[in-house]
Amino acid sequence: MSRHIPRRMIRLTAFATGIFTAGALSAQDFNDAPPNGQGQTPAFEGQTRAPVLPDTALTQEVVVERLENPWAMAELPEGAWLVTEKPGRLRLVGADGALSEPITGLPELDTRKQGGLLDVAVADDFAETRRVWLSFAQPREEGKTSTAVATGTLSQDGTTLEGTKVIWQQNPAWDSTMHYGSVLVFDGEGGLFVTTGERSVIDARPLAQDLTAALGKVVRIDPETGAPMGDPGTPDALPEIWSWGHRNLQGAALGPDGALWTIEHGPKGGDELNRPEAGKNYGWPRATYGIEYAGGPIGEGLTQAEGTEQPVYYWDPVIAPGGMTFYEGAMFPDWQGDALIAGLQAGAIVRLEIADGRVTGEARHLQDLGQRVRDVAVAQDGSIMILTDESQGQMIRITPAE
């Protein structure tokens, strides 16, 4: 049974460190709050703190409860959903809300810290092929791990992933359990984009700039074989690389313009929205609008560096972005083409209005939800689905208030 959540202003609450509690900042609070990167200035007007969009009254309906840290979801043609749980479970949520037992046949995972089962994707021909793609943290030699991608076919009864095989793995593997990425996006031209993290630790950071390493990159591969389909623009680079200089990309989607858009976590400040193009460098860690968690600059403290691209938009303070999508549907006609972003620290759906490649307005919805929002998707009927990143997480359907 659905219930209407009344709109109200969430009071600003901050720790002495300047890190804000989930759900603490409305869009207006955010625009009024001091940035962590004191003295930094945006590269162009509207690159951050866009005008606040009007709020929208929404209705929430909990579809499924007791999901353990759900991470991602993909809708199937008949209206069911595949949902990943970070501890290593893949579930089927029926159109009636029935939750399956864990689906068997998954690859071996490393579930420590930020690892586990991450994204799930299905192609447009799922009804014929029943093929599923997964990204996950893969255990490697000597306790190291990497981001990896596997594919298999879902059995007719929905209980098993059959013929599962790993088609791509991030190299080099690293002794870290953090910053895996990782989102899967079909490009509509036969390729599969995979986003990766730079593994967080200081020693691995420079590899986001290294074109012989798949850390901190967007890569493009053949979804059937994993063969490289990137376009790094230099002969010595890994051929699967599409773009580089990224920190930890946990959201990506094709926009209304047909291009790939990505969201990445900054450090303390500096979450970014990018529209990455082949063969281009997006800065990390040479240039960032964030600072170290302990305070102080990252590297030389640059926000712009020669040979690097600027983000389309950035946040400071951060929203801690999870998944993202672009709205296309009938239920929210005023939101057509808007970017919807799952805000973990924001505890909200962050909505961006975009025109001519620039952000022109920002809103934050469901701020009194009281949970970290991990993923967001648009259902076939135009409703919005979210997953909350909690030990007792939920799948929630969002519709306009009646």
C-alpha positions, 0 to 999 in steps of 0.5 A: 500500500502506498503512502504519501511522504509530505514535503518538508525542509531538512535542517542542516546538520554537520559534523565538525569535519564538514562531512554532512549526514545523509539527507542533511542538505536540500538543494538550497542548503547545498547552495548556501553551504561553504565548499570544502575546497576553499578558494576554488572557483568553477571553470565556467558559469553554472558548473556547480550550484545550479539554480534550485528547481521546484519540489515535486510531491511524490508517493512511495510504495515499498516493493521489496524489503530486507534486501542486504545492501542492494547495489543495482537493478535491471528490468526484464521485459515481463516487468520483473527485476534482477537485483544485486546484493553486495554480499554476493546475491542476485535476486529476481523480484517478480512484477508482483513483488515476490522475492526469489531465493538467490540465483545460483551460478555466479562467478567467484566474488570478493565481498570485502568492504566495497567489493561484492556483486555490483552492477547487472545489465540485460540487453534489448534481446533478453526475451530471446537470449536471456543473457545477463551481464554482471560486474563484480569484485574478483579475487586474484592472486596473492589476495589482490582483487580487480573489477571484472565482468561476467556473462551468462544466461538466466534459466527459464525458471529464473533460478540459475545463471547458466554458462557463466564466464568472465569476459573481462578483468581490470589489470593490474589487480591491486591489494585494495578492497575499495573503488571498484566502479563499476557500471555496465552500459550498452552503447547501442552500437554493439559495444559495452561500456564498463566503468572502473575505479582507481582502487583508492589507495595512494599508490594506485592513484597515478594509474588513473593517468596510466594508459597501460592500466585499466584503473580509473577508466571507462573501457569499451568491450565486445559484450559477447567476448570481452574483446577491446572496442575502445578508442584511446587515441594512442598506440601504446594504450590498452585498446579497451580504454575509452577515457581516463583520469577518473576516480570511482565511477558508480553511475553511468547512462546513455543520455537523450543525446545518445552519448555516455554520461558518467557520475563519479565520486570525488574525495572530500568535495569534487563529485563529478558529472562528465560526458566522456569522449573517446581518447580524453583525460578527465583529470584525476588525480592531476586536477580535482575540485576535491581535497584530501579527507584529512584536509589539504590539497590533492597533488598540486591542488589544481582544479584545471590542468593542461590536457584534461577535460573539465566536468560538466558539473561538480558538487562540493559538498558531495552527494556521494553519487550511486547509479544514474539514469535519464528520465523517459516516460509518461508519469513525469512529463516535466522531467523528460530528459532530466538526469536522475542520480542516486544520492548516497550521502544526499539520501535523495534522488538528485535531479538535474535539468540539462540543456545544451550540454550544461546543467541548468537546475537541480532538485533533491527529492525524497530527502525525508526518506532517511536512507542512502539511495544507491540506484535509480531506474525508470520502469516501463510504465514511467514510474521511478524505482530506487534501491536503498543501500542499507543492511535492510534495504528496500526497493521502492516505486516512486510515482506522482502524488495523487 
